[in-house]
Amino acid sequence: MFKVGIFANDSLLLSELVETLNNRGLSILTNIYTEQGYLDSMDNSDFVNINSVPERFEDDFLIVLSDISNYLERLKGYERKVIDFSRTVRGVKHVSYISEPILYCLEQLDMDEDDIFAVINVPAAVFGKAAVDDLLNQTRDIFSFTRSVYKVLDKMLPFNYFFIKEDNNIFKNYLSFLKENLEVDFELRMLPVSTGFVIDIYGECEIEDDKIFEERSIDTLQEALEGEKVSYFKNNKKITLVGDYLKVIINQIMDEIK
């Protein structure tokens, strides 16, 4: 068991990660480091401490979920392993970078990128807890005939489906990230769900890594989310990947801790 440090300013992925660490018996103590005002709703427990960012980190592992650019000086001299999902860690000897889930899944496939077209359907979770809260509040507002102030989403997502265009300000940074890192042509859309994603891949493509993927016959998105791996099914026209956005991140982190 380890003493694990986590830097995070968003509780969505953080909560799932802490639960996984506890369920797998990997952490004897989890120190959560955050900036003021971000995790005020979270509470300390017997095995979890919530702290401000220290002058130096002394944990067995440090997991970085949010942008830590303002504290890189405090990371200097840290000799143990840093596991970085934020892609903002610099100047550390031992760092492993965790890939964004959509990018990670597509990178594992055996395909000729020039012959592939993908339709990428992402969940609200790509924008963290604020977007998931918006989805839940919008759903509640529909049935109560009210209108709340939403943090991220500027259109109603429940019972809806977003077709993302380049001029969409909310998705601008995420869309640019995918275009910079994916070598396939794609369209981006958003599903009215919290964490499930669906990727339809058209063209010749093979899946060989059974550590990440599992071929399954599923009837609902919920069935896929109950599994630990990314489900896939195929026909002679396309392959469809279905998975949980948060689990893909957490499984990568767990592989680095083992």
C-alpha positions in Angstrom: 0.0 0.0 0.0 1.1 3.5 -0.8 0.7 7.1 0.3 -0.8 8.7 -2.8 -0.9 12.4 -3.6 -3.4 13.8 -6.1 -3.5 17.3 -7.4 -7.0 18.1 -8.7 -9.3 21.1 -9.1 -12.3 19.1 -10.3 -14.1 16.4 -8.2 -15.6 14.2 -11.0 -12.6 12.2 -12.0 -11.1 12.7 -8.6 -14.0 11.0 -6.8 -13.9 7.9 -9.1 -10.1 7.7 -8.7 -10.2 7.8 -4.9 -12.9 5.1 -4.8 -10.8 2.9 -7.1 -7.7 3.3 -5.0 -9.7 2.4 -1.9 -11.5 -0.6 -3.5 -8.2 -2.0 -4.7 -6.4 -1.5 -1.5 -3.6 0.5 -3.1 -3.6 3.5 -0.8 -3.0 3.6 2.9 -3.5 7.4 2.8 -4.6 9.7 0.0 -3.6 13.4 0.1 -5.6 15.6 -2.2 -4.0 18.9 -3.1 -6.2 21.6 -4.5 -6.4 25.3 -5.1 -8.7 27.4 -2.9 -12.4 27.3 -3.9 -12.4 24.2 -6.1 -13.2 21.3 -3.8 -15.1 23.0 -1.0 -17.9 20.4 -1.2 -15.6 17.5 -0.6 -14.9 16.3 3.0 -11.9 14.7 4.7 -12.2 11.1 5.8 -10.1 8.6 7.7 -8.1 7.8 4.6 -8.4 11.0 2.6 -7.0 14.4 3.5 -7.8 17.5 1.5 -5.0 20.1 1.6 -3.7 23.2 -0.1 -0.7 22.8 -2.3 2.4 22.1 -0.2 5.8 23.6 -0.6 7.1 20.1 -1.4 5.5 16.8 -2.2 6.4 13.7 -0.1 4.0 11.1 -1.4 5.0 7.7 -2.8 3.1 8.7 -6.0 1.8 12.0 -7.2 -1.2 11.9 -9.6 -1.9 15.2 -11.5 -5.4 15.5 -12.8 -5.6 19.3 -13.3 -3.3 22.0 -14.7 -0.3 22.3 -12.2 1.6 24.9 -14.2 1.6 27.4 -11.3 3.4 25.0 -9.0 6.1 23.5 -11.1 8.8 25.0 -8.9 7.4 23.0 -6.0 7.7 19.8 -8.1 11.5 20.3 -8.6 13.4 17.8 -6.6 10.5 15.3 -6.4 12.3 12.0 -6.9 9.3 9.7 -7.1 6.9 8.9 -9.9 4.5 11.5 -11.2 1.5 10.3 -13.2 0.2 13.2 -15.2 -3.2 13.4 -17.0 -3.1 17.2 -17.3 0.0 17.1 -19.6 1.3 20.2 -17.7 4.1 18.6 -15.6 7.7 19.6 -16.6 11.1 19.3 -15.1 10.5 16.1 -13.2 12.7 13.0 -13.5 10.1 10.3 -13.4 6.8 11.2 -15.2 4.3 9.1 -17.0 1.7 10.8 -19.1 -1.9 9.6 -19.2 -3.7 9.9 -22.6 -7.1 11.5 -23.1 -9.6 8.6 -23.6 -10.7 9.2 -27.2 -7.1 9.7 -28.3 -6.0 6.6 -26.3 -8.5 4.3 -27.8 -7.8 5.3 -31.4 -4.1 5.1 -30.8 -4.4 1.4 -29.9 -6.0 0.4 -33.3 -4.2 -1.2 -36.2 -5.3 0.9 -39.2 -4.1 3.1 -42.1 -5.1 6.5 -40.8 -5.5 7.9 -44.3 -8.4 5.5 -45.0 -10.3 6.0 -41.8 -13.2 8.2 -40.8 -14.5 8.3 -37.3 -17.7 9.7 -35.7 -16.8 10.5 -32.1 -19.6 10.9 -29.6 -18.4 12.2 -26.3 -20.2 12.6 -22.9 -20.5 15.6 -20.7 -17.6 14.3 -18.6 -15.1 15.8 -21.1 -15.8 19.1 -19.4 -15.7 17.8 -15.8 -18.1 18.0 -13.0 -19.5 21.4 -14.0 -20.8 20.0 -17.3 -22.3 16.9 -15.6 -24.0 19.1 -13.1 -25.4 21.2 -16.0 -26.8 18.0 -17.6 -28.5 17.0 -14.4 -29.8 20.5 -13.7 -31.1 20.8 -17.3 -32.9 17.5 -16.9 -34.5 18.6 -13.7 -35.5 22.0 -15.2 -37.3 20.3 -18.1 -39.6 18.5 -15.7 -40.0 21.4 -13.3 -40.5 24.0 -16.0 -37.7 26.2 -14.5 -34.5 27.6 -15.8 -31.2 27.4 -13.8 -28.0 29.2 -14.5 -25.7 26.7 -16.2 -21.9 26.6 -15.8 -20.7 25.2 -19.1 -23.5 24.1 -21.5 -25.2 26.9 -23.4 -27.8 24.7 -25.0 -30.1 22.0 -23.6 -28.4 18.6 -23.7 -31.0 16.3 -22.1 -33.0 14.3 -24.7 -30.8 16.0 -27.3 -27.7 15.5 -29.4 -25.0 18.1 -30.2 -23.4 18.2 -33.7 -20.1 20.1 -33.0 -18.9 22.6 -35.5 -15.6 24.6 -35.6 -17.3 27.8 -34.5 -18.6 26.3 -31.3 -16.9 28.3 -28.5 -17.5 25.7 -25.8 -15.8 22.9 -27.8 -13.2 25.1 -29.4 -10.2 23.9 -27.3 -11.2 20.3 -27.1 -11.8 20.2 -30.9 -8.4 21.8 -31.5 -6.8 19.2 -29.2 -8.3 16.3 -31.1 -7.3 17.8 -34.5 -3.8 18.3 -33.4 -3.4 14.8 -32.0 -5.6 12.5 -34.2 -4.3 11.4 -37.6 -7.8 10.4 -38.8 -10.6 12.5 -40.2 -13.5 12.7 -37.8 -16.7 14.4 -36.8 -17.4 15.3 -33.1 -20.7 15.0 -31.4 -22.0 15.1 -27.8 -24.3 12.5 -26.2 -26.8 13.4 -23.5 -25.0 11.2 -20.9 -22.5 11.7 -18.1 -19.6 9.4 -18.9 -20.3 7.1 -21.8 -18.7 7.5 -25.2 -19.3 5.9 -28.6 -16.9 5.9 -31.5 -17.9 4.6 -34.9 -14.8 3.9 -37.1 -15.3 3.5 -40.9 -12.6 1.8 -42.9 -10.2 -1.1 -42.5 -9.3 -1.4 -38.9 -8.2 -4.2 -36.5 -8.3 -4.5 -32.7 -5.5 -6.6 -31.2 -5.2 -5.4 -27.6 -7.5 -7.5 -25.4 -6.2 -5.7 -22.4 -8.1 -2.6 -23.3 -10.9 -3.8 -25.5 -13.5 -6.6 -25.2 -15.7 -7.8 -28.1 -19.2 -7.9 -26.7 -22.8 -8.0 -28.0 -24.5 -5.2 -26.2 -28.0 -3.6 -26.5 -27.5 -0.5 -24.4 -24.8 2.0 -23.5 -25.3 1.1 -19.8 -24.3 -2.5 -20.5 -20.9 -1.2 -21.9 -20.4 1.1 -18.9 -20.7 -1.8 -16.5 -17.6 -3.4 -17.9 -14.0 -2.5 -17.0 -12.8 -2.6 -20.6 -14.0 -0.7 -23.7 -16.6 -2.8 -25.5 -16.5 -3.2 -29.3 -18.5 -4.8 -32.0 -18.1 -4.8 -35.8 -19.5 -5.6 -39.2 -18.0 -5.4 -42.6 -18.5 -1.6 -42.7 -17.3 -0.3 -39.4 -16.1 -1.0 -35.8 -17.9 0.6 -32.9 -16.2 1.3 -29.6 -18.3 2.0 -26.5 -16.8 2.8 -23.1 -16.7 4.8 -19.9 -14.6 8.0 -20.3 -13.5 8.1 -16.7 -12.6 4.4 -16.5 -10.3 4.7 -19.5 -8.3 7.3 -17.6 -8.4 5.5 -14.3 -7.3 2.2 -15.8 -4.2 3.9 -17.3 -3.4 5.4 -13.9 -3.8 2.0 -12.2 -1.4 0.4 -14.7 1.2 3.0 -13.7 0.8 2.4 -10.0 1.1 -1.4 -10.1 
